[in-house]
Amino acid sequence: MSEDECYADFPASAEQARHRVLVVDDEHLIRKMYVQILRRGCFEVLPARDGLEALDIIRQAGEIALVLTDNQMPRMNGIELLDVIRAEYPRTTRILATSTERPANGLAHYYLQKPFGLVELNSTIQSGLADYIRRCEESGGQDDTHGKN
């Protein structure tokens, strides 16, 4: 896929392209839609059906730049997942998609109120990745979330 094709519907800077994004949603069609949109943006997308599967994936993949998770899921919900990710991967940007009110616990950096559109998703992803890159620079650590091309 060429750079122009990658960014046609989901613009991202060259610096942000190919970062790993973990997408967590128990609804197959929603998860598939997020994956397709993000892959068109040239992100490496790791899909998971619930919080427990997401933890298995992130622990195998290593640090990821961003996690986009639904809240209401079986086995482990989004808030429980974000709590673990905050503790184990503090640089990872955490985005919670929810149809209910925002929890006041500060576990997510960003919230997407369902239903939301592509423009809001794009803006949130771009802001979240920019924040992740900034946290990497501030911590003096290297960003190691780039996927293999």
OpenMM code with the backbone's topology and positions (N, CA, C; nanometers):
from openmm import Vec3, app, unit

residues = "MET SER GLU ASP GLU CYS TYR ALA ASP PHE PRO ALA SER ALA GLU GLN ALA ARG HIS ARG VAL LEU VAL VAL ASP ASP GLU HIS LEU ILE ARG LYS MET TYR VAL GLN ILE LEU ARG ARG GLY CYS PHE GLU VAL LEU PRO ALA ARG ASP GLY LEU GLU ALA LEU ASP ILE ILE ARG GLN ALA GLY GLU ILE ALA LEU VAL LEU THR ASP ASN GLN MET PRO ARG MET ASN GLY ILE GLU LEU LEU ASP VAL ILE ARG ALA GLU TYR PRO ARG THR THR ARG ILE LEU ALA THR SER THR GLU ARG PRO ALA ASN GLY LEU ALA HIS TYR TYR LEU GLN LYS PRO PHE GLY LEU VAL GLU LEU ASN SER THR ILE GLN SER GLY LEU ALA ASP TYR ILE ARG ARG CYS GLU GLU SER GLY GLY GLN ASP ASP THR HIS GLY LYS ASN".split()
positions = [
    Vec3(0.0843, -0.1166, 0.0000),
    Vec3(0.0000, 0.0000, 0.0000),
    Vec3(0.0893, 0.1235, 0.0000),
    Vec3(0.0618, 0.2175, -0.0879),
    Vec3(0.1429, 0.3386, -0.0954),
    Vec3(0.1059, 0.4330, 0.0174),
    Vec3(0.1926, 0.5320, 0.0440),
    Vec3(0.1648, 0.6287, 0.1493),
    Vec3(0.0349, 0.7027, 0.1212),
    Vec3(0.0093, 0.7410, -0.0048),
    Vec3(-0.1137, 0.8110, -0.0387),
    Vec3(-0.2360, 0.7244, -0.0110),
    Vec3(-0.2285, 0.5947, -0.0425),
    Vec3(-0.3398, 0.5055, -0.0152),
    Vec3(-0.3617, 0.4880, 0.1337),
    Vec3(-0.2546, 0.4809, 0.2101),
    Vec3(-0.2663, 0.4626, 0.3541),
    Vec3(-0.3439, 0.5766, 0.4182),
    Vec3(-0.3160, 0.6973, 0.3738),
    Vec3(-0.3672, 0.8133, 0.4448),
    Vec3(-0.4892, 0.8758, 0.3793),
    Vec3(-0.5436, 0.8115, 0.2760),
    Vec3(-0.6558, 0.8708, 0.2038),
    Vec3(-0.7751, 0.8975, 0.2947),
    Vec3(-0.8130, 0.8028, 0.3780),
    Vec3(-0.9296, 0.8186, 0.4645),
    Vec3(-0.8934, 0.8467, 0.6097),
    Vec3(-0.7720, 0.8213, 0.6482),
    Vec3(-0.7324, 0.8332, 0.7880),
    Vec3(-0.5928, 0.8926, 0.7926),
    Vec3(-0.5823, 1.0252, 0.7822),
    Vec3(-0.4497, 1.0852, 0.7723),
    Vec3(-0.3663, 1.0645, 0.8972),
    Vec3(-0.2412, 1.0315, 0.8757),
    Vec3(-0.1442, 1.0171, 0.9843),
    Vec3(-0.0100, 1.0645, 0.9311),
    Vec3(0.0715, 1.1163, 1.0189),
    Vec3(0.2042, 1.1586, 0.9757),
    Vec3(0.2912, 1.0344, 0.9556),
    Vec3(0.3981, 1.0515, 0.8804),
    Vec3(0.4898, 0.9395, 0.8573),
    Vec3(0.5452, 0.8899, 0.9894),
    Vec3(0.5660, 0.9817, 1.0847),
    Vec3(0.6190, 0.9430, 1.2154),
    Vec3(0.5216, 0.8527, 1.2906),
    Vec3(0.3922, 0.8755, 1.2702),
    Vec3(0.2917, 0.7997, 1.3447),
    Vec3(0.2536, 0.6687, 1.2770),
    Vec3(0.2829, 0.6563, 1.1497),
    Vec3(0.2437, 0.5359, 1.0767),
    Vec3(0.3157, 0.4133, 1.1320),
    Vec3(0.2483, 0.3010, 1.1271),
    Vec3(0.2976, 0.1693, 1.1662),
    Vec3(0.3140, 0.1510, 1.3167),
    Vec3(0.2577, 0.2378, 1.3963),
    Vec3(0.2549, 0.2128, 1.5398),
    Vec3(0.1546, 0.1013, 1.5681),
    Vec3(0.1776, 0.0296, 1.6758),
    Vec3(0.0849, -0.0762, 1.7153),
    Vec3(-0.0307, -0.0167, 1.7945),
    Vec3(-0.1517, -0.0549, 1.7530),
    Vec3(-0.2742, -0.0119, 1.8189),
    Vec3(-0.3515, -0.1368, 1.8580),
    Vec3(-0.3873, -0.1473, 1.9836),
    Vec3(-0.4665, -0.2594, 2.0339),
    Vec3(-0.6126, -0.2168, 2.0347),
    Vec3(-0.6973, -0.2919, 1.9630),
    Vec3(-0.8402, -0.2641, 1.9538),
    Vec3(-0.9144, -0.3753, 2.0273),
    Vec3(-0.9966, -0.3364, 2.1258),
    Vec3(-1.0634, -0.4353, 2.2102),
    Vec3(-1.2140, -0.4096, 2.2092),
    Vec3(-1.2883, -0.5048, 2.1561),
    Vec3(-1.4346, -0.4948, 2.1556),
    Vec3(-1.4911, -0.6343, 2.1379),
    Vec3(-1.5932, -0.6672, 2.2153),
    Vec3(-1.6520, -0.8001, 2.2071),
    Vec3(-1.7478, -0.8151, 2.0890),
    Vec3(-1.7890, -0.7044, 2.0285),
    Vec3(-1.8770, -0.7108, 1.9123),
    Vec3(-1.7915, -0.7233, 1.7861),
    Vec3(-1.8054, -0.8375, 1.7204),
    Vec3(-1.7210, -0.8690, 1.6046),
    Vec3(-1.7241, -0.7605, 1.4976),
    Vec3(-1.8420, -0.7139, 1.4591),
    Vec3(-1.8520, -0.6162, 1.3505),
    Vec3(-1.7900, -0.4818, 1.3884),
    Vec3(-1.8057, -0.4407, 1.5122),
    Vec3(-1.7446, -0.3150, 1.5585),
    Vec3(-1.5927, -0.3287, 1.5576),
    Vec3(-1.5432, -0.4381, 1.6128),
    Vec3(-1.3984, -0.4631, 1.6157),
    Vec3(-1.3419, -0.4662, 1.4732),
    Vec3(-1.4112, -0.5345, 1.3838),
    Vec3(-1.3671, -0.5443, 1.2443),
    Vec3(-1.3638, -0.4063, 1.1787),
    Vec3(-1.4638, -0.3226, 1.2068),
    Vec3(-1.4675, -0.1884, 1.1498),
    Vec3(-1.3479, -0.1060, 1.1991),
    Vec3(-1.3210, -0.1079, 1.3297),
    Vec3(-1.2052, -0.0344, 1.3839),
    Vec3(-1.0754, -0.0832, 1.3173),
    Vec3(-1.0615, -0.2134, 1.3067),
    Vec3(-0.9398, -0.2713, 1.2485),
    Vec3(-0.9231, -0.2234, 1.1038),
    Vec3(-1.0285, -0.2294, 1.0253),
    Vec3(-1.0193, -0.1872, 0.8851),
    Vec3(-0.9841, -0.0394, 0.8741),
    Vec3(-1.0480, 0.0445, 0.9539),
    Vec3(-1.0209, 0.1883, 0.9493),
    Vec3(-0.8766, 0.2166, 0.9872),
    Vec3(-0.8297, 0.1559, 1.0940),
    Vec3(-0.6935, 0.1823, 1.1413),
    Vec3(-0.5880, 0.1245, 1.0477),
    Vec3(-0.6138, 0.0108, 0.9894),
    Vec3(-0.5176, -0.0456, 0.8928),
    Vec3(-0.5079, 0.0413, 0.7683),
    Vec3(-0.6178, 0.1037, 0.7297),
    Vec3(-0.6120, 0.1972, 0.6164),
    Vec3(-0.5250, 0.3165, 0.6513),
    Vec3(-0.5097, 0.3448, 0.7798),
    Vec3(-0.4197, 0.4497, 0.8255),
    Vec3(-0.2781, 0.3997, 0.8424),
    Vec3(-0.2536, 0.2760, 0.8004),
    Vec3(-0.1206, 0.2128, 0.8059),
    Vec3(-0.0724, 0.1859, 0.9479),
    Vec3(-0.1644, 0.1687, 1.0396),
    Vec3(-0.1269, 0.1273, 1.1746),
    Vec3(-0.1236, -0.0248, 1.1796),
    Vec3(-0.0360, -0.0786, 1.2618),
    Vec3(-0.0405, -0.2219, 1.2890),
    Vec3(-0.1457, -0.2399, 1.3961),
    Vec3(-0.2516, -0.3134, 1.3655),
    Vec3(-0.3654, -0.3267, 1.4555),
    Vec3(-0.3695, -0.4677, 1.5124),
    Vec3(-0.3814, -0.4744, 1.6442),
    Vec3(-0.3921, -0.6012, 1.7152),
    Vec3(-0.5324, -0.6093, 1.7740),
    Vec3(-0.6210, -0.6928, 1.7187),
    Vec3(-0.7578, -0.7014, 1.7692),
    Vec3(-0.7713, -0.8019, 1.8837),
    Vec3(-0.8639, -0.7712, 1.9757),
    Vec3(-0.8935, -0.8615, 2.0871),
    Vec3(-1.0432, -0.8560, 2.1164),
    Vec3(-1.0973, -0.9696, 2.1618),
    Vec3(-1.2413, -0.9805, 2.1903),
    Vec3(-1.2802, -0.9312, 2.3285),
    Vec3(-1.1851, -0.9303, 2.4211),
    Vec3(-1.2161, -0.8855, 2.5572),
    Vec3(-1.0864, -0.8491, 2.6278),
    Vec3(-1.0999, -0.8018, 2.7505),
    Vec3(-0.9836, -0.7554, 2.8248),
    Vec3(-0.8790, -0.8620, 2.8505),
    Vec3(-0.9202, -0.9831, 2.8809),
    Vec3(-0.8229, -1.0894, 2.9077),
    Vec3(-0.7432, -1.1243, 2.7827),
    Vec3(-0.8109, -1.1340, 2.6695),
    Vec3(-0.7398, -1.1604, 2.5444),
    Vec3(-0.6459, -1.0437, 2.5120),
    Vec3(-0.6902, -0.9216, 2.5386),
    Vec3(-0.6068, -0.8037, 2.5135),
    Vec3(-0.4788, -0.8078, 2.5971),
    Vec3(-0.4899, -0.8480, 2.7230),
    Vec3(-0.3703, -0.8574, 2.8080),
    Vec3(-0.2732, -0.9627, 2.7554),
    Vec3(-0.3257, -1.0753, 2.7101),
    Vec3(-0.2387, -1.1777, 2.6508),
    Vec3(-0.1643, -1.1213, 2.5300),
    Vec3(-0.2362, -1.0478, 2.4467),
    Vec3(-0.1759, -0.9922, 2.3250),
    Vec3(-0.0696, -0.8893, 2.3583),
    Vec3(-0.1010, -0.7961, 2.4461),
    Vec3(-0.0046, -0.6895, 2.4760),
    Vec3(0.1183, -0.7457, 2.5472),
    Vec3(0.1001, -0.8455, 2.6291),
    Vec3(0.2151, -0.9040, 2.6988),
    Vec3(0.3055, -0.9805, 2.6021),
    Vec3(0.2502, -1.0344, 2.4950),
    Vec3(0.3321, -1.1004, 2.3929),
    Vec3(0.3946, -0.9994, 2.2983),
    Vec3(0.3197, -0.8953, 2.2629),
    Vec3(0.3666, -0.7973, 2.1645),
    Vec3(0.4626, -0.6963, 2.2250),
    Vec3(0.4566, -0.6766, 2.3543),
    Vec3(0.5352, -0.5714, 2.4165),
    Vec3(0.4574, -0.4418, 2.4139),
    Vec3(0.5234, -0.3349, 2.4434),
    Vec3(0.4556, -0.2064, 2.4526),
    Vec3(0.3861, -0.1698, 2.3222),
    Vec3(0.2680, -0.1135, 2.3365),
    Vec3(0.1941, -0.0634, 2.2220),
    Vec3(0.1733, 0.0865, 2.2418),
    Vec3(0.1465, 0.1562, 2.1333),
    Vec3(0.1298, 0.3010, 2.1420),
    Vec3(-0.0052, 0.3391, 2.1994),
    Vec3(-0.1083, 0.2645, 2.1627),
    Vec3(-0.2428, 0.3073, 2.1953),
    Vec3(-0.3346, 0.1877, 2.2109),
    Vec3(-0.4264, 0.1964, 2.3070),
    Vec3(-0.5311, 0.0967, 2.3194),
    Vec3(-0.6658, 0.1677, 2.3084),
    Vec3(-0.7514, 0.1142, 2.2212),
    Vec3(-0.8882, 0.1615, 2.2044),
    Vec3(-0.9772, 0.0483, 2.2500),
    Vec3(-1.0507, 0.0697, 2.3588),
    Vec3(-1.1310, -0.0388, 2.4140),
    Vec3(-1.2738, 0.0034, 2.4420),
    Vec3(-1.3619, -0.0914, 2.4191),
    Vec3(-1.5003, -0.0799, 2.4634),
    Vec3(-1.4993, -0.0967, 2.6151),
    Vec3(-1.6054, -0.0572, 2.6806),
    Vec3(-1.6104, -0.0754, 2.8254),
    Vec3(-1.6829, -0.2036, 2.8631),
    Vec3(-1.8026, -0.2229, 2.8117),
    Vec3(-1.8840, -0.3368, 2.8529),
    Vec3(-1.8501, -0.4596, 2.7696),
    Vec3(-1.7743, -0.5515, 2.8335),
    Vec3(-1.7319, -0.6753, 2.7676),
    Vec3(-1.7328, -0.7872, 2.8702),
    Vec3(-1.7468, -0.9121, 2.8243),
    Vec3(-1.7407, -1.0244, 2.9184),
    Vec3(-1.5984, -1.0471, 2.9697),
    Vec3(-1.5864, -1.1204, 3.0744),
    Vec3(-1.4607, -1.1651, 3.1374),
    Vec3(-1.3823, -1.0511, 3.2003),
    Vec3(-1.3480, -0.9481, 3.1267),
    Vec3(-1.2782, -0.8315, 3.1815),
    Vec3(-1.3247, -0.7098, 3.1037),
    Vec3(-1.3827, -0.6126, 3.1746),
    Vec3(-1.4338, -0.4952, 3.1040),
    Vec3(-1.3219, -0.3956, 3.0729),
    Vec3(-1.3578, -0.2903, 3.0008),
    Vec3(-1.2594, -0.1922, 2.9577),
    Vec3(-1.1918, -0.1180, 3.0716),
    Vec3(-1.2669, -0.0854, 3.1759),
    Vec3(-1.2081, -0.0136, 3.2893),
    Vec3(-1.1058, -0.1015, 3.3605),
    Vec3(-1.1386, -0.2278, 3.3809),
    Vec3(-1.0427, -0.3196, 3.4431),
    Vec3(-0.9178, -0.3349, 3.3560),
    Vec3(-0.9372, -0.3452, 3.2248),
    Vec3(-0.8243, -0.3562, 3.1328),
    Vec3(-0.7356, -0.2325, 3.1405),
    Vec3(-0.7957, -0.1147, 3.1352),
    Vec3(-0.7171, 0.0088, 3.1382),
    Vec3(-0.6409, 0.0248, 3.2691),
    Vec3(-0.6971, -0.0251, 3.3771),
    Vec3(-0.6280, -0.0196, 3.5061),
    Vec3(-0.4977, -0.1003, 3.5008),
    Vec3(-0.5028, -0.2189, 3.4412),
    Vec3(-0.3832, -0.3029, 3.4282),
    Vec3(-0.2829, -0.2390, 3.3314),
    Vec3(-0.3326, -0.1896, 3.2193),
    Vec3(-0.2432, -0.1282, 3.1209),
    Vec3(-0.1751, -0.0050, 3.1792),
    Vec3(-0.2485, 0.0755, 3.2546),
    Vec3(-0.1880, 0.1939, 3.3180),
    Vec3(-0.0733, 0.1532, 3.4096),
    Vec3(-0.0905, 0.0451, 3.4834),
    Vec3(0.0128, -0.0006, 3.5770),
    Vec3(0.1326, -0.0625, 3.5043),
    Vec3(0.1071, -0.1419, 3.4011),
    Vec3(0.2148, -0.2163, 3.3356),
    Vec3(0.2772, -0.1434, 3.2164),
    Vec3(0.2004, -0.0580, 3.1513),
    Vec3(0.2466, 0.0135, 3.0305),
    Vec3(0.2061, 0.1611, 3.0417),
    Vec3(0.2681, 0.2353, 3.1321),
    Vec3(0.2215, 0.3718, 3.1606),
    Vec3(0.2317, 0.4692, 3.0434),
    Vec3(0.3162, 0.4422, 2.9458),
    Vec3(0.3266, 0.5343, 2.8309),
    Vec3(0.2157, 0.5130, 2.7292),
    Vec3(0.1528, 0.3970, 2.7299),
    Vec3(0.0486, 0.3658, 2.6327),
    Vec3(-0.0710, 0.4588, 2.6507),
    Vec3(-0.1154, 0.5180, 2.5404),
    Vec3(-0.2353, 0.6021, 2.5433),
    Vec3(-0.3576, 0.5124, 2.5546),
    Vec3(-0.4472, 0.5488, 2.6466),
    Vec3(-0.5655, 0.4683, 2.6749),
    Vec3(-0.6916, 0.5444, 2.6326),
    Vec3(-0.7700, 0.4818, 2.5420),
    Vec3(-0.8943, 0.5409, 2.4930),
    Vec3(-1.0087, 0.4462, 2.5261),
    Vec3(-1.1120, 0.5001, 2.5909),
    Vec3(-1.2293, 0.4207, 2.6278),
    Vec3(-1.3478, 0.4662, 2.5444),
    Vec3(-1.4064, 0.3732, 2.4697),
    Vec3(-1.5288, 0.3989, 2.3944),
    Vec3(-1.6454, 0.3496, 2.4790),
    Vec3(-1.7394, 0.4375, 2.5065),
    Vec3(-1.8475, 0.3999, 2.5960),
    Vec3(-1.9790, 0.4648, 2.5551),
    Vec3(-2.0873, 0.3946, 2.5797),
    Vec3(-2.2197, 0.4503, 2.5540),
    Vec3(-2.2807, 0.5030, 2.6830),
    Vec3(-2.2109, 0.4849, 2.7924),
    Vec3(-2.2572, 0.5351, 2.9216),
    Vec3(-2.1733, 0.6568, 2.9610),
    Vec3(-2.1978, 0.7086, 3.0783),
    Vec3(-2.1216, 0.8242, 3.1248),
    Vec3(-1.9759, 0.7886, 3.1454),
    Vec3(-1.8914, 0.8908, 3.1327),
    Vec3(-1.7483, 0.8717, 3.1559),
    Vec3(-1.7228, 0.8411, 3.3027),
    Vec3(-1.6443, 0.7382, 3.3290),
    Vec3(-1.6064, 0.7140, 3.4680),
    Vec3(-1.5111, 0.8251, 3.5144),
    Vec3(-1.5204, 0.8619, 3.6392),
    Vec3(-1.4382, 0.9709, 3.6928),
    Vec3(-1.3097, 0.9189, 3.7560),
    Vec3(-1.2579, 0.8071, 3.7052),
    Vec3(-1.1416, 0.7451, 3.7687),
    Vec3(-1.0089, 0.7796, 3.7020),
    Vec3(-1.0120, 0.8522, 3.5908),
    Vec3(-0.8887, 0.8940, 3.5247),
    Vec3(-0.8096, 0.7827, 3.4586),
    Vec3(-0.8690, 0.6670, 3.4368),
    Vec3(-0.7954, 0.5562, 3.3752),
    Vec3(-0.7721, 0.5773, 3.2265),
    Vec3(-0.8594, 0.6520, 3.1616),
    Vec3(-0.8457, 0.6757, 3.0179),
    Vec3(-0.7920, 0.8167, 2.9943),
    Vec3(-0.7050, 0.8277, 2.8943),
    Vec3(-0.6597, 0.9600, 2.8510),
    Vec3(-0.7684, 1.0287, 2.7694),
    Vec3(-0.8433, 0.9492, 2.6932),
    Vec3(-0.9470, 1.0010, 2.6038),
    Vec3(-1.0707, 0.9129, 2.6146),
    Vec3(-1.1857, 0.9749, 2.5886),
    Vec3(-1.3125, 0.9038, 2.5843),
    Vec3(-1.3790, 0.9300, 2.4508),
    Vec3(-1.4369, 0.8268, 2.3942),
    Vec3(-1.5202, 0.8397, 2.2757),
    Vec3(-1.6617, 0.8013, 2.3166),
    Vec3(-1.7535, 0.8958, 2.3077),
    Vec3(-1.8923, 0.8710, 2.3438),
    Vec3(-1.9633, 0.8080, 2.2249),
    Vec3(-2.0132, 0.6862, 2.2429),
    Vec3(-2.0844, 0.6162, 2.1363),
    Vec3(-2.2231, 0.6769, 2.1194),
    Vec3(-2.2718, 0.6908, 1.9983),
    Vec3(-2.2024, 0.6639, 1.8727),
    Vec3(-2.1107, 0.7823, 1.8365),
    Vec3(-2.0018, 0.7534, 1.7699),
    Vec3(-1.9097, 0.8576, 1.7250),
    Vec3(-1.8744, 0.8312, 1.5798),
    Vec3(-1.8250, 0.9340, 1.5131),
    Vec3(-1.7955, 0.9248, 1.3709),
    Vec3(-1.6471, 0.9113, 1.3427),
    Vec3(-1.6166, 0.8974, 1.2147),
    Vec3(-1.4790, 0.8798, 1.1703),
    Vec3(-1.3923, 1.0008, 1.2035),
    Vec3(-1.4481, 1.1207, 1.1916),
    Vec3(-1.3708, 1.2413, 1.2211),
    Vec3(-1.3294, 1.2439, 1.3680),
    Vec3(-1.4220, 1.2106, 1.4570),
    Vec3(-1.3897, 1.2080, 1.5998),
    Vec3(-1.2896, 1.0968, 1.6321),
    Vec3(-1.3065, 0.9806, 1.5710),
    Vec3(-1.2118, 0.8709, 1.5906),
    Vec3(-1.0727, 0.9117, 1.5428),
    Vec3(-1.0659, 0.9695, 1.4237),
    Vec3(-0.9388, 1.0127, 1.3661),
    Vec3(-0.8710, 1.1137, 1.4578),
    Vec3(-0.9442, 1.2139, 1.5001),
    Vec3(-0.8879, 1.3183, 1.5861),
    Vec3(-0.8356, 1.2607, 1.7175),
    Vec3(-0.9112, 1.1705, 1.7755),
    Vec3(-0.8712, 1.1095, 1.9025),
    Vec3(-0.7474, 1.0232, 1.8861),
    Vec3(-0.7425, 0.9438, 1.7801),
    Vec3(-0.6257, 0.8588, 1.7538),
    Vec3(-0.5023, 0.9463, 1.7322),
    Vec3(-0.5148, 1.0499, 1.6503),
    Vec3(-0.4009, 1.1370, 1.6222),
    Vec3(-0.3509, 1.2052, 1.7491),
    Vec3(-0.4414, 1.2567, 1.8304),
    Vec3(-0.4025, 1.3210, 1.9565),
    Vec3(-0.3378, 1.2204, 2.0507),
    Vec3(-0.3965, 1.1020, 2.0576),
    Vec3(-0.3424, 0.9983, 2.1452),
    Vec3(-0.2031, 0.9538, 2.1052),
    Vec3(-0.1792, 0.9397, 1.9748),
    Vec3(-0.0463, 0.9002, 1.9290),
    Vec3(0.0558, 1.0110, 1.9514),
    Vec3(0.0146, 1.1355, 1.9301),
    Vec3(0.1054, 1.2479, 1.9568),
    Vec3(0.1420, 1.2514, 2.1061),
    Vec3(0.0443, 1.2261, 2.1920),
    Vec3(0.0719, 1.2217, 2.3362),
    Vec3(0.1664, 1.1066, 2.3710),
    Vec3(0.1445, 0.9914, 2.3080),
    Vec3(0.2321, 0.8769, 2.3327),
    Vec3(0.3760, 0.9096, 2.2938),
    Vec3(0.3946, 0.9680, 2.1763),
    Vec3(0.5284, 1.0045, 2.1295),
    Vec3(0.5924, 1.1037, 2.2258),
    Vec3(0.5145, 1.2004, 2.2726),
    Vec3(0.5663, 1.2981, 2.3692),
    Vec3(0.6076, 1.2293, 2.4994),
    Vec3(0.5255, 1.1359, 2.5489),
    Vec3(0.5614, 1.0648, 2.6728),
    Vec3(0.6894, 0.9842, 2.6549),
    Vec3(0.7073, 0.9260, 2.5379),
    Vec3(0.8308, 0.8518, 2.5103),
    Vec3(0.9510, 0.9452, 2.5143),
    Vec3(0.9379, 1.0598, 2.4519),
    Vec3(1.0480, 1.1566, 2.4503),
    Vec3(1.0786, 1.2077, 2.5906),
    Vec3(0.9749, 1.2374, 2.6673),
    Vec3(0.9936, 1.2899, 2.8028),
    Vec3(1.0569, 1.1876, 2.8963),
    Vec3(1.0236, 1.0613, 2.8754),
    Vec3(1.0780, 0.9571, 2.9633),
    Vec3(1.2191, 0.9162, 2.9217),
    Vec3(1.2648, 0.9715, 2.8099),
    Vec3(1.3981, 0.9366, 2.7616),
    Vec3(1.4034, 0.7978, 2.7037),
    Vec3(1.2896, 0.7309, 2.7025),
    Vec3(1.2834, 0.5958, 2.6472),
    Vec3(1.2546, 0.6007, 2.5002),
    Vec3(1.2961, 0.4988, 2.4330),
    Vec3(1.2746, 0.4910, 2.2902),
    Vec3(1.1384, 0.4314, 2.2638),
    Vec3(1.0729, 0.4820, 2.1617),
    Vec3(0.9450, 0.4282, 2.1191),
    Vec3(0.9719, 0.2962, 2.0482),
    Vec3(0.9267, 0.1862, 2.1080),
    Vec3(0.9532, 0.0558, 2.0481),
    Vec3(0.8265, -0.0111, 1.9994),
    Vec3(0.7258, 0.0712, 1.9627),
    Vec3(0.5982, 0.0139, 1.9210),
    Vec3(0.5830, 0.0028, 1.7718),
    Vec3(0.6826, 0.0404, 1.6963),
    Vec3(0.6702, 0.0289, 1.5515),
    Vec3(0.6644, -0.1181, 1.5126),
    Vec3(0.5693, -0.1504, 1.4286),
    Vec3(0.5567, -0.2867, 1.3810),
    Vec3(0.6597, -0.3171, 1.2748),
    Vec3(0.6658, -0.4411, 1.2399),
    Vec3(0.7558, -0.4835, 1.1328),
    Vec3(0.6867, -0.4611, 0.9998),
    Vec3(0.7582, -0.4027, 0.9056),
    Vec3(0.6994, -0.3772, 0.7736),
    Vec3(0.7076, -0.4988, 0.6868),
] * unit.nanometer
topology = app.Topology()
chain = topology.addChain("A")
for resn in residues:
    res = topology.addResidue(resn, chain)
    for name in ("N", "CA", "C"):
        topology.addAtom(name, app.Element.getBySymbol(name[0]), res)
